[in-house]
Amino acid sequence: MPPFHYRRPASLDEALVLLKQPGTQALGGGTDLLSLQRDALATPEVVVDLRRLPRSTEVEWLDDGGVRIGASARLAHLARNEALRGAFPLLAESCAAVGSEALRTMGTLGGNLCQRPRCWYFRNGFACHKSGGSSCHAAGGENQYHAIFGNGPCVAVHPSDPAVALTALEAVVHVTGRGGERDIAIADFYAGAHLPGGHETAIAPGEIVTAVTLPAVSRGGVQHFEKVLQRGAFDFALVSVAAIKRGDGEVRLVLGGVASRPWRVTDSIEEDVASGGLSEDDIETLAQRALYDAAPLAHNGYKVDIAAGVLERAMRALLHGGAGVA
C-alpha cells in the first residue's frame, strides 16, 4: 500500500480546505477505504479523518419529532440506541444487520452510505464502467449477486443496508462543501449509481456527508426489516426489504440487493397495501406485480423468488401490525 499522510481536522471548515486539495480522501470508519487502498482502487496522498468534527457523532432529536444523526455516528451505537429503536426501528435494525460487530463498531453511517460497489470484477482489477473501462464484465459473466432491476450499464448492487431503511423512511442527506450545505433526498442520492464513473452518489467533488435527518412523519407506525444472506451472518444482502406503514396510513416498501440503488416498489402496490383487507392470494399477487419489471441476469434469477418472499412477509407485517427484523 502506498504511503499517505493522515490529517485530523478540528473543524468542518478545516476539513473542507484539506479536501479541496488534489489527492485527498475523506475517512469515516475506514472499513471500505482500507479495502479500496489494498485493491489499488484508491491511492490517496492525504487521508482526512472526519470523525472528530463537531456534532459529527451526535444523535439530535428535533422539536418536531424527527432526528438528525451526524455522519460519523457509529453503526453499532445506532443499532443499540434505545430511543432510535423505539422511534425509527427500521434504521436501528438495518444498522444491526451490517457485517460483523467489529465492522459495525468501526463503520460510520456516512461512510456506509458512500461505500463503493462490491462487484468482484470491479474489486479485482478488471477495467469496467466503474474503474475507467467501457464495459461491464458482470453483465455477461459471473453475476449471481448482481442487479435484477435497472438497465445498467453497471449491474452492481449497492451494498448498504441502512440506505434501504433510510429510503423507506424518506430521509434527507445533508452534504457540505465550500459552497455551503445542501440537502439531498435519499431517493435522489443514488440516482446515477448505475452510470459509468468513479462515484455512485450525488455528492459533488469536495463535498462530504455531514448528517442525515429522518422526518417526524416516518416516526413510529409499523416498521419491518428483513435481510436474506447467503452465509447467515457477516455478509451483504442477497435481497433485503424495508417496509413501513406510517401513522398517517401511507406505506413504503423498498428492496435492497436488487439494483444499483435501494429499489422502491411502485406507488400503486404501496397504496393497495395501505388500503388493508388483503387476503393471502392478494398479498401473493401484489408481490408478483412488484416484480413484473425484474430483468434477472443469467445466474441471479433466484433473487426474484427471494424478493417475492420478503415482500409477502413485509406486507403481512404491515397489515397485522407486527414490527421487527427477520
Solvent accessible surface area in square Angstrom, and as a share of the most:
residue,aa,sasa,rsa
1,M,125,0.56
2,P,76,0.48
3,P,127,0.80
4,F,79,0.33
5,H,111,0.50
6,Y,104,0.39
7,R,105,0.38
8,R,130,0.47
9,P,1,0.01
10,A,78,0.60
11,S,45,0.29
12,L,56,0.28
13,D,96,0.50
14,E,79,0.35
15,A,0,0.00
16,L,6,0.03
17,V,70,0.40
18,L,29,0.14
19,L,22,0.11
20,K,144,0.61
21,Q,89,0.39
22,P,128,0.81
23,G,34,0.33
24,T,25,0.15
25,Q,66,0.29
26,A,40,0.31
27,L,22,0.11
28,G,19,0.18
29,G,10,0.09
30,G,17,0.17
31,T,54,0.31
32,D,18,0.09
33,L,16,0.08
34,L,97,0.48
35,S,12,0.08
36,L,10,0.05
37,Q,13,0.06
38,R,160,0.58
39,D,49,0.26
40,A,77,0.59
41,L,47,0.23
42,A,11,0.08
43,T,87,0.51
44,P,10,0.06
45,E,113,0.51
46,V,25,0.15
47,V,3,0.02
48,V,0,0.00
49,D,2,0.01
50,L,20,0.10
51,R,49,0.18
52,R,152,0.55
53,L,15,0.07
54,P,92,0.58
55,R,116,0.42
56,S,11,0.07
57,T,72,0.42
58,E,81,0.36
59,V,41,0.24
60,E,44,0.20
61,W,94,0.33
62,L,68,0.34
63,D,160,0.83
64,D,105,0.54
65,G,18,0.17
66,G,1,0.01
67,V,0,0.00
68,R,36,0.13
69,I,0,0.00
70,G,0,0.00
71,A,11,0.08
72,S,5,0.03
73,A,3,0.02
74,R,56,0.20
75,L,3,0.01
76,A,3,0.02
77,H,106,0.48
78,L,2,0.01
79,A,9,0.07
80,R,139,0.51
81,N,41,0.21
82,E,135,0.61
83,A,55,0.43
84,L,0,0.00
85,R,79,0.29
86,G,59,0.57
87,A,5,0.04
88,F,0,0.00
89,P,31,0.19
90,L,2,0.01
91,L,0,0.00
92,A,0,0.00
93,E,24,0.11
94,S,0,0.00
95,C,0,0.00
96,A,39,0.30
97,A,26,0.20
98,V,18,0.10
99,G,17,0.16
100,S,24,0.16
101,E,86,0.39
102,A,71,0.55
103,L,83,0.41
104,R,40,0.15
105,T,62,0.36
106,M,83,0.37
107,G,5,0.05
108,T,3,0.02
109,L,0,0.00
110,G,6,0.06
111,G,32,0.31
112,N,17,0.09
113,L,0,0.00
114,C,46,0.27
115,Q,11,0.05
116,R,40,0.14
117,P,8,0.05
118,R,78,0.28
119,C,18,0.11
120,W,86,0.30
121,Y,32,0.12
122,F,4,0.02
123,R,24,0.09
124,N,102,0.52
125,G,64,0.62
126,F,94,0.39
127,A,63,0.49
128,C,11,0.07
129,H,26,0.11
130,K,8,0.03
131,S,47,0.30
132,G,77,0.74
133,G,22,0.21
134,S,103,0.67
135,S,53,0.34
136,C,29,0.18
137,H,69,0.31
138,A,1,0.00
139,A,46,0.36
140,G,77,0.74
141,G,21,0.20
142,E,87,0.39
143,N,0,0.00
144,Q,53,0.23
145,Y,74,0.28
146,H,7,0.03
147,A,9,0.07
148,I,2,0.01
149,F,4,0.02
150,G,45,0.43
151,N,156,0.80
152,G,11,0.10
153,P,53,0.33
154,C,12,0.07
155,V,15,0.09
156,A,7,0.05
157,V,26,0.15
158,H,17,0.08
159,P,12,0.08
160,S,3,0.02
161,D,8,0.04
162,P,0,0.00
163,A,0,0.00
164,V,5,0.03
165,A,0,0.00
166,L,0,0.00
167,T,13,0.08
168,A,0,0.00
169,L,0,0.00
170,E,60,0.27
171,A,1,0.01
172,V,48,0.28
173,V,0,0.00
174,H,25,0.11
175,V,0,0.00
176,T,11,0.06
177,G,6,0.06
178,R,134,0.49
179,G,89,0.86
180,G,36,0.35
181,E,107,0.48
182,R,99,0.36
183,D,89,0.46
184,I,11,0.06
185,A,47,0.36
186,I,6,0.03
187,A,69,0.53
188,D,82,0.42
189,F,0,0.00
190,Y,3,0.01
191,A,60,0.46
192,G,31,0.30
193,A,3,0.03
194,H,49,0.22
195,L,84,0.42
196,P,77,0.48
197,G,35,0.33
198,G,40,0.38
199,H,129,0.58
200,E,11,0.05
201,T,28,0.16
202,A,41,0.32
203,I,32,0.16
204,A,42,0.32
205,P,127,0.80
206,G,32,0.31
207,E,30,0.13
208,I,10,0.05
209,V,12,0.07
210,T,20,0.11
211,A,0,0.00
212,V,0,0.00
213,T,25,0.15
214,L,0,0.00
215,P,38,0.24
216,A,33,0.26
217,V,70,0.40
218,S,0,0.00
219,R,107,0.39
220,G,23,0.22
221,G,50,0.48
222,V,29,0.17
223,Q,2,0.01
224,H,18,0.08
225,F,1,0.00
226,E,11,0.05
227,K,14,0.06
228,V,36,0.21
229,L,43,0.21
230,Q,115,0.51
231,R,167,0.61
232,G,58,0.56
233,A,45,0.35
234,F,135,0.56
235,D,25,0.13
236,F,91,0.38
237,A,16,0.13
238,L,23,0.11
239,V,0,0.00
240,S,1,0.00
241,V,0,0.00
242,A,0,0.00
243,A,0,0.00
244,I,0,0.00
245,K,53,0.22
246,R,21,0.08
247,G,71,0.68
248,D,85,0.44
249,G,27,0.26
250,E,74,0.33
251,V,3,0.02
252,R,28,0.10
253,L,0,0.00
254,V,0,0.00
255,L,1,0.00
256,G,3,0.03
257,G,7,0.07
258,V,0,0.00
259,A,3,0.02
260,S,12,0.08
261,R,80,0.29
262,P,12,0.08
263,W,52,0.18
264,R,90,0.33
265,V,6,0.04
266,T,79,0.46
267,D,86,0.44
268,S,54,0.35
269,I,3,0.02
270,E,6,0.02
271,E,113,0.51
272,D,51,0.26
273,V,0,0.00
274,A,32,0.25
275,S,90,0.58
276,G,23,0.22
277,G,86,0.83
278,L,42,0.21
279,S,56,0.36
280,E,97,0.43
281,D,107,0.56
282,D,57,0.30
283,I,2,0.01
284,E,91,0.41
285,T,74,0.43
286,L,9,0.05
287,A,0,0.00
288,Q,82,0.36
289,R,76,0.28
290,A,14,0.11
291,L,11,0.06
292,Y,159,0.61
293,D,113,0.58
294,A,21,0.16
295,A,59,0.46
296,P,60,0.38
297,L,44,0.22
298,A,88,0.69
299,H,96,0.43
300,N,0,0.00
301,G,34,0.33
302,Y,77,0.29
303,K,0,0.00
304,V,34,0.19
305,D,107,0.55
306,I,42,0.21
307,A,0,0.00
308,A,8,0.06
309,G,21,0.20
310,V,0,0.00
311,L,0,0.00
312,E,30,0.14
313,R,105,0.39
314,A,0,0.00
315,M,0,0.00
316,R,74,0.27
317,A,14,0.11
318,L,4,0.02
319,L,41,0.20
320,H,140,0.63
321,G,47,0.46
322,G,35,0.34
323,A,65,0.50
324,G,30,0.29
325,V,74,0.42
326,A,75,0.58
